[in-house]
Amino acid sequence: MLTSLTGKTGTISTLGIVLMLVCLLPIPAGVGWVFARHSKTRRGPTWDCGQRELTPHMEYTATGFSKPIRMIFKALFRPRRDVQREYDFSPYFATTIRFESHVEEVFVRRLYRPLRILILRVSRRVRALQAGSIHAYLLYIFVTLLLLLLFAL
């Protein structure tokens, strides 16, 4: 498998490596099969952080995981929160709480929307060049060839 061409260098046979891999591959599969025969699979409830009867409304969402990033880039994203509470008899006991969070779409409003408007304006003006007339297209080709000849000289 390993041969030395000179005293300082050597080569490795790829065929030998492949054959060794094929011969040694059944060993971990066999060991796994032997140990897996005697183990039993148990099913239980998922871990709920020590709290019982969690509902899907209590789970973390992508917004909850993204809060540290939103805090770091607060000046760029400009998050806005709106919390509305309704009280029955005391400000300490709210009957209903409504929470709304919004992140300003900075890239859409300041980059993509103006770029889209610019592209649409340019495309409306360029549309006049595409008149559907074969005579106009032949004129465009002729003018292009003349310009290329002038630049080539």
C-alpha positions as semicolon CSV with decimal commas, in nm:
position;residue;x (nm);y (nm);z (nm)
1;M;0,000;0,000;0,000
2;L;0,271;0,245;0,087
3;T;0,572;0,248;-0,140
4;S;0,871;0,474;-0,143
5;L;0,995;0,603;-0,475
6;T;1,293;0,776;-0,321
7;G;1,426;0,802;0,027
8;K;1,216;1,113;0,105
9;T;0,880;1,063;-0,072
10;G;0,616;0,794;-0,092
11;T;0,282;0,719;-0,255
12;I;-0,042;0,573;-0,124
13;S;-0,242;0,328;-0,329
14;T;-0,601;0,450;-0,366
15;L;-0,714;0,103;-0,462
16;G;-0,565;-0,029;-0,139
17;I;-0,745;0,238;0,064
18;V;-1,078;0,154;-0,102
19;L;-1,028;-0,219;-0,041
20;M;-0,936;-0,155;0,322
21;L;-1,245;0,063;0,367
22;V;-1,471;-0,203;0,214
23;C;-1,319;-0,472;0,440
24;L;-1,340;-0,263;0,760
25;L;-1,686;-0,114;0,702
26;P;-1,882;-0,416;0,835
27;I;-1,706;-0,397;1,174
28;P;-1,889;-0,086;1,312
29;A;-2,216;-0,206;1,156
30;G;-2,178;-0,544;1,327
31;V;-2,087;-0,389;1,664
32;G;-2,391;-0,160;1,641
33;W;-2,616;-0,451;1,552
34;V;-2,490;-0,660;1,849
35;F;-2,546;-0,380;2,102
36;A;-2,877;-0,266;1,950
37;R;-3,031;-0,613;1,987
38;H;-3,038;-0,592;2,364
39;S;-3,150;-0,230;2,401
40;K;-3,512;-0,130;2,436
41;T;-3,665;0,185;2,300
42;R;-3,860;0,388;2,551
43;R;-4,101;0,662;2,458
44;G;-4,189;0,945;2,690
45;P;-4,313;1,301;2,686
46;T;-4,088;1,571;2,550
47;W;-3,901;1,790;2,793
48;D;-4,102;2,100;2,878
49;C;-3,858;2,293;3,098
50;G;-4,019;2,165;3,417
51;Q;-4,352;2,328;3,334
52;R;-4,656;2,113;3,283
53;E;-4,915;2,129;3,009
54;L;-4,745;2,370;2,773
55;T;-4,951;2,471;2,471
56;P;-4,825;2,581;2,128
57;H;-4,904;2,941;2,223
58;M;-4,640;2,920;2,496
59;E;-4,358;2,798;2,270
60;Y;-4,073;3,008;2,140
61;T;-4,112;3,137;1,788
62;A;-3,853;3,264;1,542
63;T;-3,918;3,614;1,673
64;G;-3,814;3,507;2,022
65;F;-3,490;3,356;1,897
66;S;-3,411;3,663;1,687
67;K;-3,447;3,912;1,974
68;P;-3,070;3,933;2,053
69;I;-2,999;4,017;1,689
70;R;-3,279;4,273;1,684
71;M;-3,139;4,433;2,000
72;I;-2,791;4,463;1,847
73;F;-2,924;4,612;1,523
74;K;-3,193;4,823;1,690
75;A;-3,088;5,143;1,511
76;L;-3,111;4,972;1,173
77;F;-3,431;4,768;1,216
78;R;-3,621;5,019;1,435
79;P;-3,839;4,774;1,626
80;R;-4,173;4,899;1,753
81;R;-4,381;4,747;2,033
82;D;-4,738;4,812;2,122
83;V;-4,875;4,676;2,451
84;Q;-5,239;4,734;2,539
85;R;-5,374;4,634;2,877
86;E;-5,725;4,636;3,008
87;Y;-5,774;4,646;3,382
88;D;-6,078;4,545;3,579
89;F;-6,031;4,702;3,921
90;S;-5,654;4,729;3,986
91;P;-5,353;4,813;3,769
92;Y;-5,185;4,500;3,904
93;F;-5,446;4,261;3,769
94;A;-5,492;4,294;3,394
95;T;-5,791;4,119;3,243
96;T;-5,656;4,124;2,887
97;I;-5,317;4,204;2,742
98;R;-5,257;4,258;2,372
99;F;-4,897;4,269;2,248
100;E;-4,789;4,360;1,897
101;S;-4,433;4,382;1,769
102;H;-4,322;4,517;1,434
103;V;-3,982;4,555;1,270
104;E;-3,948;4,817;0,999
105;E;-3,859;4,673;0,661
106;V;-3,558;4,897;0,602
107;F;-3,413;4,709;0,307
108;V;-3,747;4,678;0,132
109;R;-3,840;5,042;0,183
110;R;-3,503;5,204;0,117
111;L;-3,330;4,967;-0,125
112;Y;-3,557;4,720;-0,305
113;R;-3,862;4,940;-0,364
114;P;-3,664;5,237;-0,514
115;L;-3,457;4,994;-0,720
116;R;-3,774;4,828;-0,852
117;I;-3,923;5,167;-0,942
118;L;-3,603;5,266;-1,123
119;I;-3,590;4,940;-1,318
120;L;-3,954;4,974;-1,422
121;R;-3,900;5,334;-1,541
122;V;-3,592;5,237;-1,742
123;S;-3,768;4,936;-1,891
124;R;-4,063;5,153;-2,004
125;R;-3,822;5,383;-2,187
126;V;-3,626;5,095;-2,339
127;R;-3,951;4,934;-2,454
128;A;-3,971;5,204;-2,725
129;L;-3,661;5,052;-2,885
130;Q;-3,839;4,720;-2,922
131;A;-4,100;4,833;-3,172
132;G;-4,148;4,499;-3,347
133;S;-4,035;4,641;-3,683
134;I;-3,773;4,448;-3,877
135;H;-3,658;4,774;-4,035
136;A;-3,584;4,923;-3,693
137;Y;-3,388;4,613;-3,588
138;L;-3,181;4,623;-3,908
139;L;-3,110;4,992;-3,838
140;Y;-2,995;4,904;-3,481
141;I;-2,760;4,637;-3,618
142;F;-2,621;4,874;-3,880
143;V;-2,559;5,151;-3,624
144;T;-2,395;4,904;-3,385
145;L;-2,163;4,776;-3,659
146;L;-2,067;5,133;-3,753
147;L;-1,988;5,216;-3,391
148;L;-1,779;4,900;-3,353
149;L;-1,584;4,985;-3,668
150;L;-1,520;5,340;-3,543
151;F;-1,393;5,211;-3,207
152;A;-1,178;4,945;-3,374
153;L;-0,990;5,202;-3,580
